[in-house]
């Protein structure tokens, strides 16, 4: 069975974070040694909730950004006092390296 791929969108530093949240989008960052630089992205809140409720949330998750496919682990989920998701940190992995 093939793992689900989640579509994410590039965002810029100039985008207002609170405006993203009002539009039901969650800001995220993808980082890792396999990337030249960290990627600022956003994901639709309903898609994110579906992803977090899936059985494979602690395994590799594939994200599609433009034409690239990135395999990531969820590193941190930041929530506010009402348990609403504020931000997600994702660690992009290299297929050739072992994660300890």
VMD Tcl script that draws the C-alpha trace (Angstrom):
set ca {
  {0.00 0.00 0.00}
  {1.44 3.34 -1.03}
  {1.64 6.10 1.57}
  {-0.53 9.18 1.09}
  {1.14 12.27 -0.34}
  {0.11 15.63 1.10}
  {0.22 18.79 -1.01}
  {1.91 21.82 0.52}
  {2.49 25.31 -0.85}
  {5.51 27.60 -0.75}
  {5.10 30.71 1.39}
  {7.20 33.83 1.79}
  {8.54 35.57 4.87}
  {6.29 38.52 4.05}
  {3.06 36.55 4.42}
  {1.23 37.41 7.62}
  {1.03 34.33 9.82}
  {-2.25 35.35 11.44}
  {-3.78 35.90 8.00}
  {-2.75 32.38 6.99}
  {-4.48 30.98 10.06}
  {-7.65 32.98 9.32}
  {-7.61 31.41 5.84}
  {-7.43 27.95 7.48}
  {-3.80 27.39 6.50}
  {-1.07 26.35 8.91}
  {2.50 27.69 8.54}
  {5.24 25.06 8.52}
  {8.97 24.88 8.03}
  {10.91 22.00 6.46}
  {14.58 21.73 7.36}
  {17.31 19.13 7.20}
  {20.79 18.39 5.92}
  {19.40 17.11 2.63}
  {18.14 20.63 1.80}
  {20.25 23.60 0.77}
  {18.11 25.87 2.96}
  {14.97 25.62 5.06}
  {11.67 25.80 3.20}
  {8.79 27.95 4.39}
  {5.53 26.23 3.49}
  {1.85 26.24 4.34}
  {-0.66 23.41 4.42}
  {-4.43 23.44 4.41}
  {-5.73 22.92 7.96}
  {-8.17 20.16 6.98}
  {-5.38 18.31 5.16}
  {-3.12 18.69 8.20}
  {-5.76 17.34 10.58}
  {-6.29 14.36 8.28}
  {-2.54 13.76 8.28}
  {-2.23 14.02 12.08}
  {-5.18 11.66 12.59}
  {-3.74 9.02 10.27}
  {-2.22 5.84 11.64}
  {1.19 6.62 10.14}
  {1.77 10.00 11.77}
  {5.03 8.82 13.43}
  {6.46 7.43 10.20}
  {7.75 9.10 7.06}
  {5.25 11.43 5.44}
  {5.57 12.46 1.80}
  {4.87 16.07 0.90}
  {4.52 17.39 -2.64}
  {5.86 20.91 -3.15}
  {5.58 22.00 -6.79}
  {7.18 19.03 -8.56}
  {9.38 17.89 -5.67}
  {8.50 15.06 -3.31}
  {9.94 15.43 0.19}
  {10.00 12.65 2.77}
  {9.72 14.16 6.25}
  {9.16 13.38 9.90}
  {7.09 15.61 12.14}
  {9.58 17.14 14.55}
  {7.30 19.48 16.52}
  {3.67 20.57 16.58}
  {3.13 23.92 18.30}
  {-0.33 24.56 19.78}
  {-1.95 27.43 21.63}
  {-3.85 27.22 24.95}
  {-6.99 26.10 23.11}
  {-5.03 23.25 21.45}
  {-5.31 24.89 18.03}
  {-2.30 24.16 15.84}
  {-0.08 27.21 15.34}
  {2.98 25.83 13.53}
  {4.62 22.56 12.44}
  {8.35 21.77 12.16}
  {9.24 19.02 9.68}
  {12.58 17.25 9.31}
  {13.39 16.33 5.70}
  {15.32 13.07 5.47}
  {17.94 11.83 3.08}
  {17.29 8.29 1.79}
  {20.97 7.39 2.14}
  {21.38 8.39 5.80}
  {20.25 6.48 8.88}
  {18.11 8.28 11.48}
  {19.02 7.53 15.09}
}
mol new
graphics top color blue
foreach p $ca { graphics top sphere $p radius 0.5 }
foreach p [lrange $ca 0 end-1] q [lrange $ca 1 end] { graphics top cylinder $p $q radius 0.2 }
display resetview
